[in-house]
Amino acid sequence: MSVRKSVFGSLAENAGFESLEHQWGDEYRLIPNLPFSMIFEPDDTIRDGHIFFKTSVDYVLCSRDDDRPLVAIDFDGLGG
């Protein structure tokens, strides 16, 4: 096993992150590729193996004070 060269899947993904971070990074924390289960509290009807636990979003904008998620951004379908 080896360490990846980047946590981003492509140069375009890295450029997108840098652009968003440049725009909002002073006031908010931008976290890439965050699973739903780290954004939302699942209720009792959601079990292990549910799609909820397999889904993530490209970026989450969080408050800088307490890391509370404020906005989730997903760019599905924007291939190049």
C-alpha positions in Angstrom: 0.0 0.0 0.0 1.2 3.5 -0.8 0.1 7.0 -0.1 -1.7 8.7 -2.9 -0.2 11.8 -4.6 -3.4 13.8 -4.0 -6.7 13.4 -2.2 -8.4 14.8 -5.3 -9.5 12.5 -8.2 -8.4 14.9 -10.9 -6.6 18.2 -11.6 -10.1 19.8 -12.2 -11.3 18.6 -8.8 -8.3 20.1 -7.2 -8.8 23.4 -9.1 -12.4 23.5 -8.0 -11.5 23.1 -4.4 -8.8 25.8 -4.6 -11.3 28.2 -6.2 -14.0 27.6 -3.5 -11.4 27.7 -0.7 -10.0 31.0 -2.0 -13.6 32.5 -2.1 -14.8 31.3 1.3 -11.7 30.0 3.2 -11.2 33.0 5.4 -14.7 32.9 6.9 -15.6 29.2 6.6 -14.0 25.8 6.5 -14.3 23.8 3.3 -14.1 20.1 3.6 -13.9 17.9 0.5 -15.6 14.5 -0.1 -17.6 14.2 3.1 -19.9 11.2 3.7 -23.6 11.9 4.5 -23.2 10.2 7.8 -20.8 13.0 8.9 -23.3 15.7 7.9 -26.6 14.2 9.0 -27.6 12.1 12.0 -29.2 9.0 10.7 -32.5 8.0 12.4 -33.5 4.5 13.5 -34.9 3.5 10.1 -31.5 3.8 8.4 -29.4 0.6 8.9 -25.8 -0.4 8.0 -25.5 -1.0 4.3 -28.1 1.6 3.4 -27.2 4.0 0.6 -27.0 6.8 3.2 -23.8 5.3 4.4 -22.3 5.0 0.9 -23.1 8.5 -0.3 -20.9 11.5 0.0 -20.8 15.1 -1.3 -18.0 16.9 -3.1 -17.6 19.7 -0.6 -19.2 20.9 2.7 -18.9 24.5 3.8 -18.7 24.5 7.6 -18.7 27.2 10.3 -15.2 28.1 11.3 -16.2 28.2 15.0 -17.7 24.8 15.6 -17.4 22.9 12.3 -21.2 22.8 11.9 -22.2 21.9 8.3 -23.9 24.8 6.6 -24.0 24.0 2.8 -23.3 20.8 0.9 -22.1 21.2 -2.7 -22.1 18.3 -5.2 -21.0 18.6 -8.8 -22.4 15.3 -10.2 -22.8 15.4 -13.9 -20.2 18.1 -14.6 -17.6 16.0 -16.3 -15.0 17.4 -18.6 
